[in-house]
Amino acid sequence: MNGEEICRKLEASRAEGARFERLLALAVELLHQSNSRFHWTGIYELFPDNVLRLGPFIGAPTDHVFIAVGRGICGTAVAEQRNINVPDVTQAPNYLACSTQTRSELVVLIRRGAKIFGQIDIDSHELDAFDGEAVAQVERVADFLADAYENAAHGGSPKSSA
């Protein structure tokens, strides 16, 4: 399932009245199922105190339920306002180990312009697991979720740009 197909399913769920939190959980579920190289898939939401808080996730439990902006790959992505694809976590000096099995990590910001709502974080047990197609897929879902966050913040029901 590619990013467009995932977004169509998310949009259909939204149209059926799914609550915002359900959309986040469904996005994690669909992304995780879409690629056998995705071994841990989750969303961290950015709060006004500059702390990322773990939202819905699939995979082994993690001790990293709160991550300060600037800490680890997740916090660095927010601090530098960019997506980060780490082909080999052993080469990343700021990597916060969630699992000894993790070999690569992808962090894609959920953002609209300069406003960052959170991020999609995906870990893989394989080295260099995130090719251009996988990155584009996650970016497409992050764009959908940015629209949902933006709409929820304005009191509406989450909507898609699809």
C-alpha positions in Angstrom: 0.0 0.0 0.0 1.5 3.4 -1.0 1.1 6.8 0.6 -1.9 7.7 -1.7 -3.7 4.5 -0.8 -3.1 5.1 2.9 -4.4 8.7 2.6 -7.5 7.5 0.8 -8.3 5.1 3.7 -7.6 7.8 6.2 -9.9 10.2 4.3 -12.7 7.5 4.1 -12.4 7.0 7.9 -12.5 10.8 8.5 -15.6 11.0 6.3 -17.3 8.3 8.3 -16.8 10.4 11.4 -13.5 9.1 12.9 -12.2 11.2 15.7 -8.8 12.9 15.4 -7.1 10.4 17.7 -8.5 7.5 15.7 -7.0 9.0 12.5 -3.6 9.1 14.2 -3.8 5.5 15.3 -5.1 4.4 11.9 -2.2 6.2 10.1 0.3 4.4 12.3 -1.5 1.0 11.7 -1.6 1.5 7.9 2.0 2.7 7.7 3.3 -0.2 9.8 1.4 -2.8 7.8 2.5 -1.2 4.5 6.2 -2.2 4.6 7.8 -5.3 6.1 10.9 -3.2 6.9 8.9 -1.0 9.4 9.5 -2.7 12.7 8.4 0.2 15.0 6.1 2.9 13.8 4.8 5.7 16.0 3.8 9.4 16.2 5.4 11.8 18.6 3.4 15.0 19.2 5.1 18.3 19.8 3.8 20.2 22.8 4.3 23.9 23.6 6.9 23.1 26.3 9.2 21.8 23.4 8.8 18.2 24.5 7.8 15.4 22.1 5.3 13.0 23.7 4.7 9.5 22.3 1.2 9.0 20.8 0.0 5.9 19.1 2.6 3.4 18.1 3.1 -0.2 17.0 6.1 -2.2 18.1 8.1 -3.0 21.2 7.4 -0.6 24.2 9.9 2.2 24.6 11.2 4.1 27.5 11.4 7.2 25.3 7.8 8.5 25.8 9.1 12.1 26.3 11.9 13.5 24.2 13.1 17.1 24.5 13.6 19.1 21.3 17.3 18.7 20.4 17.7 15.2 22.0 18.2 12.2 19.8 17.2 11.8 16.2 13.6 12.8 17.0 14.4 15.9 18.9 17.1 16.9 16.4 14.6 16.7 13.5 12.4 19.2 15.3 15.3 21.5 16.3 16.7 21.5 12.8 13.2 21.6 11.2 13.9 18.8 8.8 13.2 15.1 8.1 16.0 12.7 9.0 16.8 9.4 7.4 19.5 7.5 9.4 20.7 4.5 7.3 22.8 3.1 10.3 22.0 4.3 13.8 25.4 3.1 15.1 26.9 6.0 13.1 24.6 8.6 14.7 26.2 10.0 17.8 22.9 11.4 19.1 20.8 8.3 18.6 18.6 7.3 21.6 18.4 3.5 21.5 14.9 2.2 21.9 15.8 -1.3 20.9 19.0 -3.1 20.5 17.6 -4.5 17.2 17.1 -1.1 15.6 19.6 -0.6 12.7 18.0 2.4 10.9 15.5 5.2 11.6 13.3 7.6 9.7 11.8 10.7 11.2 9.3 12.7 9.1 7.9 15.9 10.5 4.2 16.5 10.5 4.2 20.2 9.7 2.5 23.0 7.9 5.0 25.7 6.9 7.0 26.6 10.0 4.4 25.0 12.3 5.5 21.6 13.5 2.7 19.4 15.0 4.7 16.3 15.6 6.5 13.6 13.7 6.2 10.1 12.3 9.1 7.9 13.7 9.9 4.6 12.1 12.6 2.2 13.2 13.8 -0.8 11.2 15.9 -3.9 12.2 17.5 -3.6 8.7 20.4 -1.3 7.7 19.4 1.4 5.2 15.8 0.4 5.3 14.2 3.6 4.0 14.6 4.1 0.3 13.2 7.1 -1.6 9.8 5.4 -2.2 9.4 4.6 1.6 10.4 8.2 2.5 7.9 9.6 0.0 5.2 7.4 1.3 5.7 8.5 4.9 5.9 12.2 3.8 2.6 11.9 2.0 0.9 10.5 5.2 2.6 13.3 7.2 1.1 15.9 4.9 -2.4 14.3 5.4 -1.9 14.4 9.2 -0.7 18.0 9.1 -4.0 19.0 7.5 -5.8 17.0 10.2 -3.9 18.7 13.0 -4.5 22.1 11.5 -8.2 21.5 11.1 -8.5 20.0 14.6 -6.7 23.1 16.0 -9.4 25.3 14.4 -12.2 23.3 16.0 -13.2 21.5 12.8 -13.1 17.8 12.0 -9.8 16.7 10.6 -9.7 16.8 6.8 -7.4 15.8 4.0 -5.7 17.7 1.3 -6.2 14.7 -1.0 
